[in-house]
Amino acid sequence: SLIVRNEGYIVFRTEYGSGIMDKNGNILIKDKYEYIPYCNGRMFIARMGNEYVAMSMDENIISEYRVNKIVSITSNGFVGIKDDNYVLLNDNFKLLKEFSNLVYNLKPYAEISY
């Protein structure tokens, strides 16, 4: 399956996993990741085991911060869940704020500038 992501990068999925290609069909990231929900040409988010991690396009980890689930992806960053708490991450996957015992769902507010 093919999914067009930001800036024309295409996330593809095979029986081996998810990878990334450019708009011309050139494979940039081989299909070895469990799932790739986001790519902007500078970085991508990949699920590895039970965690999501931010990686550069040369496949180096760019943020040591990891989340268990991605809830929302916006132009400003990401909303995720880590250890049952909602977390707000910037566009470089750096932690901005962690919310414990949150009553409201953050997803509707994810577009708010911070």
C-alpha positions as CSV (number, residue, x, y, z in Angstrom):
1,S,0.0,0.0,0.0
2,L,1.1,3.6,-0.6
3,I,0.4,6.7,1.5
4,V,1.4,10.2,0.3
5,R,2.8,12.1,3.2
6,N,4.0,15.7,3.7
7,E,6.0,17.3,0.9
8,G,5.3,14.5,-1.5
9,Y,7.2,11.7,0.3
10,I,5.5,8.4,0.0
11,V,5.3,5.9,2.8
12,F,4.9,2.4,1.4
13,R,4.2,-1.0,3.0
14,T,5.2,-4.4,2.0
15,E,5.2,-7.8,3.6
16,Y,8.6,-6.8,5.2
17,G,7.4,-3.5,6.7
18,S,7.1,0.2,6.0
19,G,9.6,2.4,4.1
20,I,9.8,5.7,2.3
21,M,10.2,6.7,-1.3
22,D,10.4,10.0,-3.1
23,K,7.9,11.2,-5.7
24,N,10.0,9.6,-8.4
25,G,9.8,6.2,-6.8
26,N,13.4,6.2,-5.5
27,I,13.6,4.2,-2.2
28,L,15.0,6.4,0.5
29,I,14.2,4.2,3.5
30,K,14.0,0.4,3.0
31,D,10.8,-1.4,4.1
32,K,12.1,-2.5,7.5
33,Y,10.1,-0.5,10.0
34,E,6.9,-1.8,11.6
35,Y,5.0,1.4,10.8
36,I,5.9,5.0,9.6
37,P,3.1,7.5,10.3
38,Y,5.0,10.6,9.4
39,C,7.8,11.8,7.1
40,N,8.7,15.4,6.1
41,G,11.9,14.8,4.1
42,R,14.1,15.9,7.0
43,M,12.9,13.3,9.5
44,F,10.4,10.5,10.0
45,I,8.6,8.8,12.9
46,A,8.9,5.0,13.0
47,R,7.4,2.4,15.3
48,M,10.0,0.1,16.6
49,G,8.7,-2.5,19.0
50,N,6.2,-0.9,21.4
51,E,7.6,2.7,20.9
52,Y,7.7,5.4,18.3
53,V,11.0,7.1,17.7
54,A,12.1,10.1,15.6
55,M,14.8,9.4,13.0
56,S,16.7,11.4,10.4
57,M,16.5,10.5,6.8
58,D,19.9,8.8,7.2
59,E,18.3,6.6,9.9
60,N,20.0,8.0,12.9
61,I,17.8,8.6,16.0
62,I,17.4,12.4,16.4
63,S,15.5,12.4,19.7
64,E,15.9,10.0,22.6
65,Y,12.3,10.8,23.6
66,R,10.0,7.9,22.7
67,V,6.2,7.4,23.0
68,N,4.0,4.4,23.1
69,K,1.3,5.8,20.8
70,I,1.0,8.7,18.3
71,V,-2.4,10.4,18.9
72,S,-2.2,13.3,16.5
73,I,0.3,14.8,14.0
74,T,0.0,18.5,13.2
75,S,2.1,21.1,11.5
76,N,3.3,22.2,15.0
77,G,4.3,18.8,16.3
78,F,2.8,15.7,17.8
79,V,0.5,14.5,20.6
80,G,1.4,11.1,22.0
81,I,1.0,8.8,24.9
82,K,3.8,7.7,27.1
83,D,3.2,5.5,30.1
84,D,-0.5,6.4,30.1
85,N,0.1,10.2,30.1
86,Y,-0.5,12.5,27.2
87,V,2.6,14.3,25.9
88,L,3.0,17.3,23.6
89,L,6.1,17.2,21.4
90,N,7.5,19.9,19.1
91,D,8.2,19.2,15.4
92,N,11.6,17.8,16.4
93,F,10.0,15.3,18.7
94,K,11.3,17.1,21.8
95,L,9.0,17.1,24.9
96,L,7.2,20.3,25.5
97,K,4.7,19.2,28.2
98,E,3.5,16.0,29.9
99,F,0.0,15.8,31.2
100,S,-0.9,13.2,33.9
101,N,-4.4,12.5,35.0
102,L,-5.8,14.4,32.0
103,V,-9.6,14.5,31.9
104,Y,-9.9,16.0,28.4
105,N,-8.6,14.5,25.2
106,L,-5.8,16.7,23.7
107,K,-6.4,15.8,20.1
108,P,-9.0,18.6,19.3
109,Y,-6.5,21.1,20.7
110,A,-3.4,19.8,18.9
111,E,-3.5,22.6,16.3
112,I,-3.0,25.3,18.9
113,S,0.3,27.1,18.6
114,Y,2.7,26.7,21.5
